[in-house]
């Protein structure tokens, strides 16, 4: 009997949640965060914080402004997948 997990739809990376990393493309700065929302949504929140100058919600946006680094040069990656509502350790 085969495994049913082979037929399960894969969740696209941008729809996953968990612990993520943003690496600045212009220096060695790295931001580690966690979210129960999708990576795509959290990325857009960092972008909106930059656009609106609302650095209370994004230390990475503050870094980009203070050091005059381009947000679009950054890379966003998932370090650890965790389901929403689960303790992220």
C-alpha positions, 0 to 999 in steps of 0.5 A: 500500500502506497503512502498518501503523503505523496499525493498531498499538495505542497504548500508554496514557500510564500504561504508558509509561516514560521521563523524567517530571515531577511538578509541585507543585500548591501551589508552583513546585517541579518534580521531574524523574525517569526510570524504566524502569517504567511511569509508573503504577508509578513514581507509586505508588512516590512515593505509597507513599514519602509514605504510609510516610515513606520519603523515600529513594526520593522527593524529591517525597514529602519535599517534600510533607511538609516543606512540608506540600503535598498530594501529590494536587494534583500533576501527573505528566507524561511529558517523553520516552518511552524504551523500557525498557533504552534509554539515557534522554538 
